[in-house]
């Protein structure tokens, strides 16, 4: 299984407009991040944020066979405007997979786009491109039901870019079999709330504890937020804590 990181930022791209913080003023190319998305085996796209057109052009990706959506927040779906089948022949017949709640939100934003709708349900696995996908619900947003994906081939990948906690303690079993986990890295030490302390994003420090408790073989933090550190400093921060890494745009992992 080949995973390419198309984007690794949180809700807003980095650097932020007009900001002079250490992250936004960094000259390191790895600190220039577009909204989080990955492509698996060069054709299965997971999430399509506002930067997706530029990401696909940058990495010379011309054929998409399927799109999977984790949830309906703008930084994960607004790029679908640039992939409308009625405008782009290459997108005709390409299925877009999402929860029913996600599709309700998409219908309001793109009422006549002509996407091929495919619904999935939490915990119900489906096969796609020779891989087995299991949507696992997570706590993230009170207003947008959210899943991550456990993806099985010979190895097992977990992709959870927006994550505060598990919905059920029993769901920990999905993480205990992972060879590689992409996990929310929106903030460094303190969780970011959305409305209440139950919603929002896990911190990197809590993510380290969570992945360690699940005995995940390798964890890559993505969805990197403005309240973290420049890339090199963040790599140094997590260096001695186990098999932990920081995603960057263009990163490739082979499982």
Helices and strands as residue ranges (DSSP letters): E 2-7, G 29-31, E 37-40, E 44-46, H 52-58, E 66-68, H 74-77, G 78-83, G 89-91, E 95-98, H 100-109, E 116-119, E 126-128, E 131-139, E 146-152, E 156-160, E 165-166, G 169-171, H 172-175, E 180-184, E 192-193, E 200-201, H 204-213, E 219-222, H 231-238, E 244-246, E 252-254
